[in-house]
């Protein structure tokens, strides 16, 4: 399925969460990721995220069977294109 | 149409962008918003955002005709529920 994931995590845990999300998805902006996952991959990602997250942290996952339904428009800097420089 | 909007803006311009996005959409997390907009509303939002944005700023808008296609799962704190306290 196609996933859009956004998180809002205390900076103490930001590095761990970034690393986890990058393992499964493509980073597109700040704390926003997208990609294709199987059900099992999604369950694993959520389980790993739960290990990292603490009180006040937030994770939102949008999902759909296919990317086809979705239009994506990027205005300004395409952050993922500078991914390798970070 | 149904919109998910995420931005990554220099903090100097963050307040203006937050105010603009809240005018059109529902804030759901950090710099993430969702809602229903007409084509004209979306064009106005993009035009207003372009006035605010400068080099290095980024705005990503996902859109689809209907919200029906989309599943949304919130893990941890539902930030929009504390919207009124911010």
Backbone of each chain as nested JSON, in Angstrom:
{
  "chains": [
    {"id": "A", "residues": [
      {"number": 1, "name": "UNK", "atoms": {"N": [0.842, -1.195, 0.0], "CA": [0.0, 0.0, 0.0], "C": [0.881, 1.25, 0.0]}},
      {"number": 2, "name": "UNK", "atoms": {"N": [0.273, 2.367, -0.393], "CA": [0.999, 3.635, -0.439], "C": [0.81, 4.397, 0.869]}},
      {"number": 3, "name": "UNK", "atoms": {"N": [1.912, 4.904, 1.398], "CA": [1.938, 5.513, 2.738], "C": [2.445, 6.946, 2.681]}},
      {"number": 4, "name": "UNK", "atoms": {"N": [1.77, 7.826, 3.414], "CA": [2.356, 9.124, 3.765], "C": [2.467, 9.138, 5.286]}},
      {"number": 5, "name": "UNK", "atoms": {"N": [3.644, 9.391, 5.781], "CA": [3.869, 9.375, 7.234], "C": [4.411, 10.727, 7.679]}},
      {"number": 6, "name": "UNK", "atoms": {"N": [3.829, 11.268, 8.734], "CA": [4.351, 12.509, 9.326], "C": [4.493, 12.318, 10.829]}},
      {"number": 7, "name": "UNK", "atoms": {"N": [5.595, 12.824, 11.384], "CA": [5.733, 12.712, 12.829], "C": [6.088, 14.045, 13.461]}},
      {"number": 8, "name": "UNK", "atoms": {"N": [5.781, 14.141, 14.726], "CA": [6.154, 15.296, 15.541], "C": [6.684, 14.726, 16.851]}},
      {"number": 9, "name": "UNK", "atoms": {"N": [7.996, 14.68, 16.939], "CA": [8.68, 13.937, 18.003], "C": [9.619, 14.881, 18.734]}},
      {"number": 10, "name": "UNK", "atoms": {"N": [9.732, 14.696, 20.029], "CA": [10.724, 15.456, 20.803], "C": [12.105, 15.301, 20.154]}},
      {"number": 11, "name": "UNK", "atoms": {"N": [12.839, 16.406, 20.064], "CA": [14.125, 16.379, 19.351], "C": [15.1, 15.348, 19.93]}},
      {"number": 12, "name": "UNK", "atoms": {"N": [14.94, 15.009, 21.211], "CA": [15.798, 13.982, 21.819], "C": [15.675, 12.65, 21.081]}},
      {"number": 13, "name": "UNK", "atoms": {"N": [14.47, 12.403, 20.552], "CA": [14.209, 11.121, 19.892], "C": [14.122, 11.261, 18.37]}},
      {"number": 14, "name": "UNK", "atoms": {"N": [14.34, 12.495, 17.888], "CA": [14.187, 12.774, 16.456], "C": [15.119, 11.953, 15.574]}},
      {"number": 15, "name": "UNK", "atoms": {"N": [16.358, 11.807, 16.014], "CA": [17.344, 11.087, 15.212], "C": [16.981, 9.631, 15.017]}},
      {"number": 16, "name": "UNK", "atoms": {"N": [16.527, 9.022, 16.101], "CA": [16.125, 7.607, 16.04], "C": [14.934, 7.429, 15.108]}},
      {"number": 17, "name": "UNK", "atoms": {"N": [13.973, 8.34, 15.214], "CA": [12.763, 8.23, 14.409], "C": [13.076, 8.446, 12.927]}},
      {"number": 18, "name": "UNK", "atoms": {"N": [13.941, 9.416, 12.647], "CA": [14.364, 9.679, 11.269], "C": [15.004, 8.431, 10.662]}},
      {"number": 19, "name": "UNK", "atoms": {"N": [15.888, 7.826, 11.42], "CA": [16.595, 6.624, 10.952], "C": [15.6, 5.485, 10.686]}},
      {"number": 20, "name": "UNK", "atoms": {"N": [14.659, 5.32, 11.602], "CA": [13.644, 4.272, 11.433], "C": [12.813, 4.502, 10.17]}},
      {"number": 21, "name": "UNK", "atoms": {"N": [12.321, 5.712, 10.012], "CA": [11.438, 5.998, 8.876], "C": [12.177, 5.863, 7.541]}},
      {"number": 22, "name": "UNK", "atoms": {"N": [13.44, 6.272, 7.548], "CA": [14.242, 6.145, 6.323], "C": [14.48, 4.693, 5.933]}},
      {"number": 23, "name": "UNK", "atoms": {"N": [14.438, 3.82, 6.925], "CA": [14.629, 2.383, 6.671], "C": [13.477, 1.838, 5.816]}},
      {"number": 24, "name": "UNK", "atoms": {"N": [12.304, 2.422, 6.014], "CA": [11.096, 1.9, 5.346], "C": [10.581, 2.78, 4.203]}},
      {"number": 25, "name": "UNK", "atoms": {"N": [10.84, 4.088, 4.286], "CA": [10.168, 5.037, 3.39], "C": [11.137, 6.053, 2.807]}},
      {"number": 26, "name": "UNK", "atoms": {"N": [10.646, 6.826, 1.852], "CA": [11.436, 7.901, 1.261], "C": [11.153, 9.215, 1.971]}},
      {"number": 27, "name": "UNK", "atoms": {"N": [12.19, 9.891, 2.359], "CA": [12.056, 11.186, 3.033], "C": [11.713, 12.23, 1.988]}},
      {"number": 28, "name": "UNK", "atoms": {"N": [10.656, 12.996, 2.208], "CA": [10.333, 14.027, 1.223], "C": [10.419, 15.445, 1.776]}},
      {"number": 29, "name": "UNK", "atoms": {"N": [10.302, 15.592, 3.091], "CA": [10.4, 16.94, 3.658], "C": [10.443, 16.839, 5.174]}},
      {"number": 30, "name": "UNK", "atoms": {"N": [11.322, 17.605, 5.799], "CA": [11.317, 17.732, 7.255], "C": [10.979, 16.399, 7.94]}},
      {"number": 31, "name": "UNK", "atoms": {"N": [9.809, 16.247, 8.517], "CA": [9.436, 14.992, 9.17], "C": [8.323, 14.291, 8.383]}},
      {"number": 32, "name": "UNK", "atoms": {"N": [8.423, 14.325, 7.059], "CA": [7.404, 13.749, 6.168], "C": [8.046, 12.716, 5.244]}},
      {"number": 33, "name": "UNK", "atoms": {"N": [7.401, 11.564, 5.13], "CA": [7.929, 10.449, 4.345], "C": [6.813, 9.854, 3.497]}},
      {"number": 34, "name": "UNK", "atoms": {"N": [7.203, 9.212, 2.386], "CA": [6.217, 8.49, 1.588], "C": [6.848, 7.227, 1.037]}},
      {"number": 35, "name": "UNK", "atoms": {"N": [5.99, 6.297, 0.625], "CA": [6.515, 5.084, 0.006], "C": [5.496, 3.965, -0.013]}},
      {"number": 36, "name": "UNK", "atoms": {"N": [5.915, 2.86, -0.625], "CA": [5.081, 1.665, -0.715], "C": [5.515, 0.676, 0.364]}},
      {"number": 37, "name": "UNK", "atoms": {"N": [4.571, 0.186, 1.145], "CA": [4.88, -0.824, 2.163], "C": [3.879, -1.973, 2.072]}},
      {"number": 38, "name": "UNK", "atoms": {"N": [4.32, -3.152, 2.436], "CA": [3.372, -4.259, 2.64], "C": [2.724, -4.084, 4.013]}},
      {"number": 39, "name": "UNK", "atoms": {"N": [1.659, -4.83, 4.259], "CA": [1.024, -4.784, 5.585], "C": [2.017, -5.107, 6.689]}},
      {"number": 40, "name": "UNK", "atoms": {"N": [2.84, -6.114, 6.428], "CA": [3.795, -6.559, 7.453], "C": [4.841, -5.481, 7.718]}},
      {"number": 41, "name": "UNK", "atoms": {"N": [5.332, -4.872, 6.648], "CA": [6.302, -3.774, 6.831], "C": [5.693, -2.643, 7.645]}},
      {"number": 42, "name": "UNK", "atoms": {"N": [4.423, -2.317, 7.34], "CA": [3.762, -1.241, 8.084], "C": [3.621, -1.603, 9.559]}},
      {"number": 43, "name": "UNK", "atoms": {"N": [3.251, -2.841, 9.827], "CA": [3.118, -3.276, 11.226], "C": [4.469, -3.208, 11.942]}},
      {"number": 44, "name": "UNK", "atoms": {"N": [5.518, -3.62, 11.256], "CA": [6.864, -3.554, 11.851], "C": [7.286, -2.107, 12.126]}},
      {"number": 45, "name": "UNK", "atoms": {"N": [7.015, -1.256, 11.16], "CA": [7.337, 0.164, 11.328], "C": [6.607, 0.748, 12.537]}},
      {"number": 46, "name": "UNK", "atoms": {"N": [5.323, 0.438, 12.653], "CA": [4.549, 0.972, 13.786], "C": [5.053, 0.423, 15.121]}},
      {"number": 47, "name": "UNK", "atoms": {"N": [5.405, -0.856, 15.131], "CA": [5.922, -1.467, 16.366], "C": [7.244, -0.808, 16.762]}},
      {"number": 48, "name": "UNK", "atoms": {"N": [8.129, -0.606, 15.784], "CA": [9.421, 0.042, 16.066], "C": [9.217, 1.489, 16.522]}},
      {"number": 49, "name": "UNK", "atoms": {"N": [8.26, 2.179, 15.891], "CA": [7.983, 3.571, 16.266], "C": [7.476, 3.643, 17.707]}},
      {"number": 50, "name": "UNK", "atoms": {"N": [6.636, 2.692, 18.069], "CA": [6.115, 2.669, 19.433], "C": [7.214, 2.499, 20.475]}},
      {"number": 51, "name": "UNK", "atoms": {"N": [8.278, 1.808, 20.096], "CA": [9.424, 1.628, 21.001], "C": [10.14, 2.957, 21.249]}},
      {"number": 52, "name": "UNK", "atoms": {"N": [10.152, 3.796, 20.215], "CA": [10.863, 5.087, 20.303], "C": [10.012, 6.153, 20.98]}},
      {"number": 53, "name": "UNK", "atoms": {"N": [8.717, 6.167, 20.66], "CA": [7.848, 7.28, 21.059], "C": [7.568, 7.315, 22.554]}},
      {"number": 54, "name": "UNK", "atoms": {"N": [7.439, 8.537, 23.054], "CA": [7.08, 8.749, 24.46], "C": [5.95, 9.777, 24.524]}},
      {"number": 55, "name": "UNK", "atoms": {"N": [5.515, 10.052, 25.725], "CA": [4.417, 10.994, 25.965], "C": [4.61, 12.297, 25.178]}},
      {"number": 56, "name": "UNK", "atoms": {"N": [3.561, 12.706, 24.49], "CA": [3.598, 13.965, 23.756], "C": [4.031, 13.819, 22.305]}},
      {"number": 57, "name": "UNK", "atoms": {"N": [4.655, 12.684, 21.962], "CA": [5.069, 12.439, 20.585], "C": [3.85, 12.037, 19.751]}},
      {"number": 58, "name": "UNK", "atoms": {"N": [3.919, 12.328, 18.458], "CA": [2.78, 12.058, 17.583], "C": [3.242, 11.515, 16.229]}},
      {"number": 59, "name": "UNK", "atoms": {"N": [2.478, 10.569, 15.721], "CA": [2.772, 9.954, 14.417], "C": [1.443, 9.818, 13.679]}},
      {"number": 60, "name": "UNK", "atoms": {"N": [1.38, 10.328, 12.448], "CA": [0.171, 10.165, 11.643], "C": [0.527, 9.418, 10.372]}},
      {"number": 61, "name": "UNK", "atoms": {"N": [-0.219, 8.366, 10.092], "CA": [0.036, 7.551, 8.897], "C": [-1.22, 7.559, 8.026]}},
      {"number": 62, "name": "UNK", "atoms": {"N": [-1.102, 8.1, 6.811], "CA": [-2.163, 8.004, 5.809], "C": [-1.829, 6.816, 4.922]}},
      {"number": 63, "name": "UNK", "atoms": {"N": [-2.813, 6.014, 4.598], "CA": [-2.51, 4.938, 3.662], "C": [-3.65, 4.667, 2.696]}},
      {"number": 64, "name": "UNK", "atoms": {"N": [-3.276, 4.178, 1.534], "CA": [-4.236, 3.779, 0.513], "C": [-3.645, 2.626, -0.281]}},
      {"number": 65, "name": "UNK", "atoms": {"N": [-4.518, 1.89, -0.915], "CA": [-4.05, 0.728, -1.68], "C": [-3.096, 1.116, -2.799]}},
      {"number": 66, "name": "UNK", "atoms": {"N": [-3.305, 2.276, -3.379], "CA": [-2.512, 2.64, -4.549], "C": [-2.129, 4.112, -4.533]}},
      {"number": 67, "name": "UNK", "atoms": {"N": [-1.001, 4.414, -5.161], "CA": [-0.556, 5.798, -5.27], "C": [-1.341, 6.543, -6.356]}},
      {"number": 68, "name": "UNK", "atoms": {"N": [-2.021, 5.775, -7.2], "CA": [-2.681, 6.349, -8.378], "C": [-3.658, 7.479, -8.065]}},
      {"number": 69, "name": "UNK", "atoms": {"N": [-4.347, 7.344, -6.924], "CA": [-5.382, 8.307, -6.545], "C": [-4.813, 9.684, -6.247]}},
      {"number": 70, "name": "UNK", "atoms": {"N": [-3.532, 9.761, -6.063], "CA": [-2.951, 10.928, -5.403], "C": [-2.193, 11.839, -6.352]}},
      {"number": 71, "name": "UNK", "atoms": {"N": [-2.458, 13.122, -6.259], "CA": [-1.629, 14.112, -6.938], "C": [-0.727, 14.77, -5.905]}},
      {"number": 72, "name": "UNK", "atoms": {"N": [0.522, 14.95, -6.272], "CA": [1.448, 15.607, -5.352], "C": [2.075, 16.797, -6.065]}},
      {"number": 73, "name": "UNK", "atoms": {"N": [2.004, 17.947, -5.431], "CA": [2.602, 19.147, -6.007], "C": [3.616, 19.712, -5.026]}},
      {"number": 74, "name": "UNK", "atoms": {"N": [4.805, 19.979, -5.513], "CA": [5.847, 20.544, -4.657], "C": [6.087, 21.992, -5.077]}},
      {"number": 75, "name": "UNK", "atoms": {"N": [5.965, 22.9, -4.12], "CA": [6.195, 24.321, -4.374], "C": [7.441, 24.723, -3.596]}},
      {"number": 76, "name": "UNK", "atoms": {"N": [8.352, 25.426, -4.255], "CA": [9.593, 25.824, -3.595], "C": [10.614, 24.715, -3.683]}},
      {"number": 77, "name": "UNK", "atoms": {"N": [11.438, 24.658, -2.677], "CA": [12.548, 23.713, -2.638], "C": [12.074, 22.272, -2.511]}},
      {"number": 78, "name": "UNK", "atoms": {"N": [12.553, 21.403, -3.414], "CA": [12.265, 19.978, -3.252], "C": [13.324, 19.391, -2.333]}},
      {"number": 79, "name": "UNK", "atoms": {"N": [12.959, 19.213, -1.066], "CA": [13.936, 18.864, -0.035], "C": [14.579, 17.505, -0.282]}},
      {"number": 80, "name": "UNK", "atoms": {"N": [13.805, 16.584, -0.831], "CA": [14.354, 15.235, -0.975], "C": [15.497, 15.201, -1.97]}},
      {"number": 81, "name": "UNK", "atoms": {"N": [15.56, 16.221, -2.852], "CA": [16.634, 16.243, -3.835], "C": [17.969, 16.592, -3.19]}},
      {"number": 82, "name": "UNK", "atoms": {"N": [17.925, 17.172, -1.978], "CA": [19.176, 17.494, -1.285], "C": [19.432, 16.52, -0.135]}},
      {"number": 83, "name": "UNK", "atoms": {"N": [18.681, 15.443, -0.162], "CA": [18.755, 14.407, 0.863], "C": [20.188, 13.959, 1.142]}},
      {"number": 84, "name": "UNK", "atoms": {"N": [20.956, 13.77, 0.085], "CA": [22.293, 13.209, 0.229], "C": [23.286, 14.161, 0.887]}},
      {"number": 85, "name": "UNK", "atoms": {"N": [22.939, 15.422, 0.934], "CA": [23.861, 16.392, 1.516], "C": [23.667, 16.567, 3.016]}},
      {"number": 86, "name": "UNK", "atoms": {"N": [22.606, 15.979, 3.533], "CA": [22.32, 16.182, 4.964], "C": [23.168, 15.269, 5.849]}}
    ]},
    {"id": "B", "residues": [
      {"number": 1, "name": "UNK", "atoms": {"N": [-12.019, 19.371, -3.31], "CA": [-11.123, 18.213, -3.237], "C": [-10.498, 18.121, -1.845]}},
      {"number": 2, "name": "UNK", "atoms": {"N": [-9.983, 16.93, -1.552], "CA": [-9.373, 16.693, -0.252], "C": [-7.864, 16.953, -0.32]}},
      {"number": 3, "name": "UNK", "atoms": {"N": [-7.372, 17.697, 0.657], "CA": [-5.986, 18.183, 0.651], "C": [-5.222, 17.728, 1.897]}},
      {"number": 4, "name": "UNK", "atoms": {"N": [-3.995, 17.288, 1.688], "CA": [-3.031, 17.197, 2.799], "C": [-1.894, 18.152, 2.436]}},
      {"number": 5, "name": "UNK", "atoms": {"N": [-1.596, 19.056, 3.331], "CA": [-0.551, 20.055, 3.069], "C": [0.526, 19.968, 4.144]}},
      {"number": 6, "name": "UNK", "atoms": {"N": [1.78, 19.938, 3.721], "CA": [2.901, 19.978, 4.669], "C": [3.889, 21.053, 4.229]}},
      {"number": 7, "name": "UNK", "atoms": {"N": [4.394, 21.806, 5.19], "CA": [5.393, 22.801, 4.807], "C": [6.642, 22.712, 5.674]}},
      {"number": 8, "name": "UNK", "atoms": {"N": [7.723, 23.212, 5.134], "CA": [8.98, 23.331, 5.862], "C": [9.513, 24.721, 5.536]}},
      {"number": 9, "name": "UNK", "atoms": {"N": [9.292, 25.624, 6.478], "CA": [9.498, 27.049, 6.251], "C": [10.463, 27.586, 7.297]}},
      {"number": 10, "name": "UNK", "atoms": {"N": [11.298, 28.509, 6.91], "CA": [12.167, 29.192, 7.867], "C": [11.309, 29.749, 9.014]}},
      {"number": 11, "name": "UNK", "atoms": {"N": [11.793, 29.591, 10.239], "CA": [10.988, 29.99, 11.401], "C": [10.584, 31.466, 11.368]}},
      {"number": 12, "name": "UNK", "atoms": {"N": [11.379, 32.294, 10.671], "CA": [11.02, 33.715, 10.54], "C": [9.657, 33.879, 9.88]}},
      {"number": 13, "name": "UNK", "atoms": {"N": [9.324, 32.946, 8.971], "CA": [8.07, 33.058, 8.218], "C": [7.035, 32.037, 8.686]}},
      {"number": 14, "name": "UNK", "atoms": {"N": [7.4, 31.266, 9.721], "CA": [6.52, 30.182, 10.179], "C": [5.159, 30.662, 10.654]}},
      {"number": 15, "name": "UNK", "atoms": {"N": [5.161, 31.78, 11.39], "CA": [3.907, 32.292, 11.944], "C": [2.921, 32.695, 10.858]}},
      {"number": 16, "name": "UNK", "atoms": {"N": [3.441, 33.366, 9.839], "CA": [2.585, 33.795, 8.719], "C": [2.009, 32.602, 7.983]}},
      {"number": 17, "name": "UNK", "atoms": {"N": [2.854, 31.593, 7.772], "CA": [2.411, 30.419, 7.023], "C": [1.368, 29.635, 7.82]}},
      {"number": 18, "name": "UNK", "atoms": {"N": [1.604, 29.515, 9.12], "CA": [0.641, 28.833, 9.991], "C": [-0.721, 29.515, 9.92]}},
      {"number": 19, "name": "UNK", "atoms": {"N": [-0.709, 30.826, 10.015], "CA": [-1.949, 31.602, 9.983], "C": [-2.663, 31.409, 8.643]}},
      {"number": 20, "name": "UNK", "atoms": {"N": [-1.905, 31.446, 7.555], "CA": [-2.485, 31.255, 6.225], "C": [-3.127, 29.869, 6.101]}},
      {"number": 21, "name": "UNK", "atoms": {"N": [-2.384, 28.845, 6.495], "CA": [-2.899, 27.478, 6.322], "C": [-4.127, 27.229, 7.179]}},
      {"number": 22, "name": "UNK", "atoms": {"N": [-4.111, 27.812, 8.389], "CA": [-5.275, 27.662, 9.275], "C": [-6.525, 28.335, 8.712]}},
      {"number": 23, "name": "UNK", "atoms": {"N": [-6.319, 29.333, 7.874], "CA": [-7.448, 30.038, 7.252], "C": [-8.205, 29.093, 6.309]}},
      {"number": 24, "name": "UNK", "atoms": {"N": [-7.468, 28.177, 5.703], "CA": [-8.057, 27.3, 4.686], "C": [-8.265, 25.853, 5.142]}},
      {"number": 25, "name": "UNK", "atoms": {"N": [-7.443, 25.394, 6.087], "CA": [-7.393, 23.955, 6.389], "C": [-7.385, 23.699, 7.892]}},
      {"number": 26, "name": "UNK", "atoms": {"N": [-7.532, 22.433, 8.252], "CA": [-7.46, 22.036, 9.654], "C": [-6.04, 21.606, 10.0]}},
      {"number": 27, "name": "UNK", "atoms": {"N": [-5.526, 22.143, 11.07], "CA": [-4.181, 21.793, 11.533], "C": [-4.241, 20.431, 12.195]}},
      {"number": 28, "name": "UNK", "atoms": {"N": [-3.404, 19.508, 11.773], "CA": [-3.445, 18.198, 12.426], "C": [-2.15, 17.841, 13.163]}},
      {"number": 29, "name": "UNK", "atoms": {"N": [-1.043, 18.46, 12.776], "CA": [0.21, 18.159, 13.481], "C": [1.284, 19.125, 13.009]}},
      {"number": 30, "name": "UNK", "atoms": {"N": [2.057, 19.646, 13.94], "CA": [3.244, 20.422, 13.588], "C": [2.989, 21.301, 12.35]}},
      {"number": 31, "name": "UNK", "atoms": {"N": [3.563, 20.995, 11.213], "CA": [3.343, 21.789, 10.002], "C": [2.526, 20.996, 8.971]}},
      {"number": 32, "name": "UNK", "atoms": {"N": [1.521, 20.267, 9.462], "CA": [0.691, 19.398, 8.616], "C": [-0.78, 19.789, 8.763]}},
      {"number": 33, "name": "UNK", "atoms": {"N": [-1.457, 19.91, 7.633], "CA": [-2.848, 20.351, 7.605], "C": [-3.639, 19.457, 6.659]}},
      {"number": 34, "name": "UNK", "atoms": {"N": [-4.958, 19.379, 6.891], "CA": [-5.819, 18.657, 5.959], "C": [-7.149, 19.367, 5.851]}},
      {"number": 35, "name": "UNK", "atoms": {"N": [-7.876, 19.069, 4.778], "CA": [-9.205, 19.648, 4.641], "C": [-9.717, 19.576, 3.222]}},
      {"number": 36, "name": "UNK", "atoms": {"N": [-10.956, 20.038, 3.062], "CA": [-11.607, 20.083, 1.759], "C": [-11.498, 21.501, 1.195]}},
      {"number": 37, "name": "UNK", "atoms": {"N": [-11.029, 21.617, -0.026], "CA": [-10.96, 22.922, -0.684], "C": [-11.542, 22.828, -2.089]}},
      {"number": 38, "name": "UNK", "atoms": {"N": [-12.098, 23.928, -2.558], "CA": [-12.455, 24.024, -3.972], "C": [-11.191, 24.346, -4.767]}},
      {"number": 39, "name": "UNK", "atoms": {"N": [-11.255, 24.2, -6.072], "CA": [-10.107, 24.558, -6.913], "C": [-9.672, 26.002, -6.689]}},
      {"number": 40, "name": "UNK", "atoms": {"N": [-10.658, 26.875, -6.585], "CA": [-10.353, 28.303, -6.422], "C": [-9.68, 28.564, -5.072]}},
      {"number": 41, "name": "UNK", "atoms": {"N": [-10.194, 27.927, -4.031], "CA": [-9.565, 28.079, -2.711], "C": [-8.119, 27.591, -2.739]}},
      {"number": 42, "name": "UNK", "atoms": {"N": [-7.895, 26.464, -3.415], "CA": [-6.529, 25.931, -3.499], "C": [-5.614, 26.898, -4.257]}},
      {"number": 43, "name": "UNK", "atoms": {"N": [-6.111, 27.456, -5.339], "CA": [-5.305, 28.425, -6.101], "C": [-4.989, 29.651, -5.259]}},
      {"number": 44, "name": "UNK", "atoms": {"N": [-5.972, 30.118, -4.494], "CA": [-5.745, 31.273, -3.609], "C": [-4.715, 30.954, -2.528]}},
      {"number": 45, "name": "UNK", "atoms": {"N": [-4.849, 29.775, -1.944], "CA": [-3.903, 29.348, -0.911], "C": [-2.48, 29.308, -1.48]}},
      {"number": 46, "name": "UNK", "atoms": {"N": [-2.33, 28.744, -2.676], "CA": [-1.0, 28.641, -3.272], "C": [-0.427, 30.035, -3.599]}},
      {"number": 47, "name": "UNK", "atoms": {"N": [-1.29, 30.914, -4.085], "CA": [-0.84, 32.274, -4.404], "C": [-0.392, 32.989, -3.131]}},
      {"number": 48, "name": "UNK", "atoms": {"N": [-1.182, 32.867, -2.065], "CA": [-0.817, 33.5, -0.791], "C": [0.474, 32.894, -0.23]}},
      {"number": 49, "name": "UNK", "atoms": {"N": [0.624, 31.583, -0.362], "CA": [1.832, 30.915, 0.137], "C": [3.061, 31.409, -0.623]}},
      {"number": 50, "name": "UNK", "atoms": {"N": [2.898, 31.58, -1.928], "CA": [4.021, 32.07, -2.734], "C": [4.485, 33.454, -2.311]}},
      {"number": 51, "name": "UNK", "atoms": {"N": [3.554, 34.251, -1.796], "CA": [3.904, 35.59, -1.298], "C": [4.785, 35.497, -0.056]}},
      {"number": 52, "name": "UNK", "atoms": {"N": [4.528, 34.467, 0.75], "CA": [5.257, 34.308, 2.019], "C": [6.605, 33.624, 1.809]}},
      {"number": 53, "name": "UNK", "atoms": {"N": [6.622, 32.621, 0.935], "CA": [7.788, 31.742, 0.815], "C": [9.005, 32.428, 0.192]}},
      {"number": 54, "name": "UNK", "atoms": {"N": [10.17, 32.014, 0.668], "CA": [11.429, 32.5, 0.115], "C": [12.35, 31.315, -0.159]}},
      {"number": 55, "name": "UNK", "atoms": {"N": [13.517, 31.599, -0.663], "CA": [14.499, 30.573, -1.014], "C": [14.684, 29.561, 0.128]}},
      {"number": 56, "name": "UNK", "atoms": {"N": [14.619, 28.282, -0.216], "CA": [14.848, 27.23, 0.772], "C": [13.569, 26.728, 1.43]}},
      {"number": 57, "name": "UNK", "atoms": {"N": [12.49, 27.501, 1.341], "CA": [11.208, 27.072, 1.902], "C": [10.573, 26.029, 0.99]}},
      {"number": 58, "name": "UNK", "atoms": {"N": [9.767, 25.175, 1.585], "CA": [9.161, 24.087, 0.815], "C": [7.713, 23.849, 1.238]}},
      {"number": 59, "name": "UNK", "atoms": {"N": [6.878, 23.566, 0.244], "CA": [5.459, 23.298, 0.494], "C": [5.074, 22.101, -0.373]}},
      {"number": 60, "name": "UNK", "atoms": {"N": [4.479, 21.082, 0.237], "CA": [4.009, 19.928, -0.542], "C": [2.506, 19.792, -0.336]}},
      {"number": 61, "name": "UNK", "atoms": {"N": [1.785, 19.696, -1.445], "CA": [0.324, 19.566, -1.382], "C": [-0.087, 18.267, -2.079]}},
      {"number": 62, "name": "UNK", "atoms": {"N": [-0.68, 17.368, -1.313], "CA": [-1.282, 16.161, -1.876], "C": [-2.764, 16.456, -2.062]}},
      {"number": 63, "name": "UNK", "atoms": {"N": [-3.315, 16.063, -3.194], "CA": [-4.759, 16.244, -3.316], "C": [-5.44, 15.103, -4.054]}},
      {"number": 64, "name": "UNK", "atoms": {"N": [-6.699, 14.908, -3.721], "CA": [-7.532, 13.912, -4.385], "C": [-8.97, 14.396, -4.385]}},
      {"number": 65, "name": "UNK", "atoms": {"N": [-9.731, 13.852, -5.297], "CA": [-11.128, 14.285, -5.397], "C": [-11.923, 14.026, -4.128]}},
      {"number": 66, "name": "UNK", "atoms": {"N": [-11.585, 12.968, -3.435], "CA": [-12.396, 12.579, -2.285], "C": [-11.536, 12.078, -1.139]}},
      {"number": 67, "name": "UNK", "atoms": {"N": [-12.042, 12.259, 0.085], "CA": [-11.334, 11.762, 1.263], "C": [-11.523, 10.247, 1.425]}},
      {"number": 68, "name": "UNK", "atoms": {"N": [-12.508, 9.716, 0.699], "CA": [-12.903, 8.313, 0.885], "C": [-11.754, 7.325, 0.718]}},
      {"number": 69, "name": "UNK", "atoms": {"N": [-10.854, 7.632, -0.219], "CA": [-9.757, 6.716, -0.537], "C": [-8.779, 6.532, 0.603]}},
      {"number": 70, "name": "UNK", "atoms": {"N": [-8.854, 7.409, 1.579], "CA": [-7.741, 7.57, 2.513], "C": [-8.038, 7.01, 3.899]}},
      {"number": 71, "name": "UNK", "atoms": {"N": [-7.12, 6.243, 4.432], "CA": [-7.173, 5.857, 5.836], "C": [-6.164, 6.686, 6.601]}},
      {"number": 72, "name": "UNK", "atoms": {"N": [-6.574, 7.169, 7.749], "CA": [-5.653, 7.951, 8.58], "C": [-5.563, 7.312, 9.947]}},
      {"number": 73, "name": "UNK", "atoms": {"N": [-4.361, 7.055, 10.394], "CA": [-4.16, 6.47, 11.715], "C": [-3.269, 7.394, 12.527]}},
      {"number": 74, "name": "UNK", "atoms": {"N": [-3.707, 7.718, 13.728], "CA": [-2.909, 8.576, 14.605], "C": [-2.362, 7.744, 15.751]}},
      {"number": 75, "name": "UNK", "atoms": {"N": [-1.043, 7.76, 15.919], "CA": [-0.391, 7.026, 17.0], "C": [0.206, 8.054, 17.949]}},
      {"number": 76, "name": "UNK", "atoms": {"N": [-0.043, 7.86, 19.237], "CA": [0.46, 8.822, 20.22], "C": [-0.507, 9.985, 20.348]}},
      {"number": 77, "name": "UNK", "atoms": {"N": [0.063, 11.117, 20.655], "CA": [-0.714, 12.315, 20.928], "C": [-1.424, 12.829, 19.688]}},
      {"number": 78, "name": "UNK", "atoms": {"N": [-2.742, 13.051, 19.794], "CA": [-3.453, 13.688, 18.688], "C": [-3.342, 15.192, 18.874]}},
      {"number": 79, "name": "UNK", "atoms": {"N": [-2.413, 15.792, 18.124], "CA": [-2.061, 17.197, 18.347], "C": [-3.237, 18.139, 18.114]}},
      {"number": 80, "name": "UNK", "atoms": {"N": [-4.077, 17.811, 17.13], "CA": [-5.151, 18.746, 16.802], "C": [-6.152, 18.872, 17.942]}},
      {"number": 81, "name": "UNK", "atoms": {"N": [-6.172, 17.871, 18.844], "CA": [-7.094, 17.933, 19.961], "C": [-6.659, 18.975, 20.986]}},
      {"number": 82, "name": "UNK", "atoms": {"N": [-5.376, 19.373, 20.921], "CA": [-4.906, 20.396, 21.855], "C": [-4.703, 21.734, 21.15]}},
      {"number": 83, "name": "UNK", "atoms": {"N": [-5.252, 21.8, 19.954], "CA": [-5.156, 22.977, 19.105], "C": [-5.51, 24.269, 19.845]}},
      {"number": 84, "name": "UNK", "atoms": {"N": [-6.587, 24.212, 20.607], "CA": [-7.098, 25.415, 21.245], "C": [-6.206, 25.95, 22.356]}},
      {"number": 85, "name": "UNK", "atoms": {"N": [-5.303, 25.114, 22.829], "CA": [-4.443, 25.549, 23.919], "C": [-3.171, 26.223, 23.439]}},
      {"number": 86, "name": "UNK", "atoms": {"N": [-2.933, 26.14, 22.142], "CA": [-1.665, 26.692, 21.639], "C": [-1.741, 28.198, 21.452]}}
    ]}
  ]
}
